[in-house]
Amino acid sequence: MPSFAAQQCLFRAYDIRGSRQHFTTDFILALGKAFAHLYGATDCDPTAAPANACLPKPSINLEKIIIVLGYDVRLGSDIIAQRLADILTEYGLQVIQLGLITTPMMVFWAEQYSGHGIIVTASHSAKDILGIKWLVNHQSPSHAEIQLLWQKTRANYACDLSNSQARVDAQNTLTNTIDKPICSQPFNLSDTQVATTYIEAIAQVFKQIHPCNKQHSKDNQPPSDTLNALVVIDCMHGATSNIAQRLFEHFCQQVIMLNDTADGSFPSGNPDPTEPHRLKQLQRSVLQHQADIGLAFDGDGDRLMIVDNSGKVVTPDHLLYLLAQVALTEHPKALCSKSSVNSQPPSQILFDIKCSHHLPKLLSNLGATPVLSKTGSSFMRRRMQQSAGQIVFAGELSGHFIFNDSRFIIYDDAMYAALRLLHWLVTAHGIQGKRALTDITQNLPAMVSTADHYLPMPKTLKKDDAIVEQLTQFCQYLRQLVEATVVEDSGDHWITTRQPSPCRCSTSWQYMTSKQAKCLLPVGTKLSCIDGVRLDFAHGFGVLRQSNTSHNLTARFAGDSIEDLRDIQAKFAALCRPFDKKLAEQIVAIPAE
């Protein structure tokens, strides 16, 4: 019998995700029971079928516990979703099935009820990967909570194995639930209802922001509520294929669709708009149709990338800046009187550690307080929800963008973010005849950067510490050394008032001169260790961190010129060389985008 040892790797930092071969019937059964417990059902008797064994906790009224459940386009996602729905209903929970939807749409519908939801999706991953995301009480799970779910799943399976007859009964319950008496039946919302309610909610947002907005069309035609813009949309055969055209035609006068047939084989490639060269088709289409903007969404609709009217891909750093400007200018407190605004503390904008060195200054120029965050949209959502509205917007390099203005869900909804940008461009700048998107982006600071690059995890010299931890210790030591030597000038010589502790991260670098330290970390270099190692230099930045979703390192470097970029890569290579020479070579070899 399987032990589920292989399935442990599925439980990652943000969600459950991995090879489809691990999503066995046994695993889904045990996982479904773990979800049932998570949402309010008690532990079950391993000798009985779930419908007879599990009773609600006395303190919880299960009639008010509703879980919305949907799935993406991947082959097998719908089957897993149906199995989970059956298991949850057998334990007395109420399930509303949403069908094929985006992850943000699942979140939207969870907000209409108890804040509980599950979607079977592997987001932007390759076609042979499956996954699951979920909410409990409006919150995405933390890494610790995901590990607890893994422990519960494994315990459920071990519990079932203790009685072979119970194992047979549980299997029969999973595969023949239609013929079994159950506590309730899942309730199916129609595709039309799921989409219409979502679209109407977004329409209400724009009525709040622009209550008197009416665009006058030409030739004395009556005013139109739709935006005078030509938009090209690439759905990448993902879940947005089911709704994007209807949603954007509700707001835009002209919409051209690409790859908008839901297809889990992803014939045009992985549904990840951030992959290099993945937007070539969209770029060509924007130029061919002389469109105002091109939009690309990932497999489950929570990542956004855009192409401007010149056919150029807008970098995620610049897109984050544009959307932050939208959030700030359209925030409810920004629409109040000037005196009210002045009485408020500056709004905060959250950005992840992989974003460029120019971004903090750009955000400060908007009057906001830039706040650096560790990578991960789930981390950012939690932080926003706990900020009492102080953080009004968050974004990360991977294309996740979140508005926090009490108008819509606090979630990275790519289609919603794209519509917010479109409305702002038309109403604030007049996308037709006044100012095109290119006119805005071409005035933003230019830079040369690498992509967010994956590197194999090297073996470390010290078994106790990962390579990133050793690099962190080394950089902290170097910073102390630099700070300790530039303290006071007596006129004839420098006076050092304190000495840094010896660096124990590498025997070959235990003792360094201040000159060596300053070559690696010049005076004024900013060091952040909240998520790997990030160094901000005067002419660029670099970051090296451990991936949350794979056993790899991720690296990104940027400079104001190609020479600056190469210099920063060389500095990082020099910092890593004492620990792993191959890693240093790989860093230098990463190409510019």
Buried (B, 14 or more C-beta within 10 A) or exposed (E): EEEBEBBBBBBBBBBBBBEBEBBBEBBBBBBBBBBBBBBBBBBBBBBBBBBBBBEBEEEEEBEEBBBBBBBBBBEBBBBBBBBBBBBBBBBBBBBBBBBBBBBBBBBBBBBBBBBBBBBBBBBBBBBEBBBBBBBBEBBBBBBEBBBBBBEBBBBBBEBBBEBEEBBEBBBEBBEEBEEBEBBBBBEBBEBEEBBEBBBEBBBEBBEBBBEEBEBEEEEEEEEEEBBBBBBBBBBBBBBBBBBBBEBBBBBBBBBBBBBBEBBBEBEBBBBBBBBEEBBEBBBBBBBEBEBBBBBBBBBBBBBBBBBBBBBBBBBBBBBBBBBBBBBBEBBEBBEEEEEEBEEEEEBBBBBBBBBBBBBBEBBEEBEBBBBBBBBBBBBBBBBBBEBEBBBBBBBBBBBBBBBBBEBBBBBBBBBBBBBBBBBBBBBBBEBBEEEBBBEBBEEBBEBBBBBBBEBEBBEBBBEEBBBBBBBBBBBBBBBBBBBBBEEEEEEEEEEBEEEBEEBEBBEEBEEBEBEBBBEBBEEEBBBBBEBBBBBBBEBBBBBBBBBBBEEEBBBBBBBBEEEBBBBBBBBBBBBBBBBBEEBBEBBBEBEBB
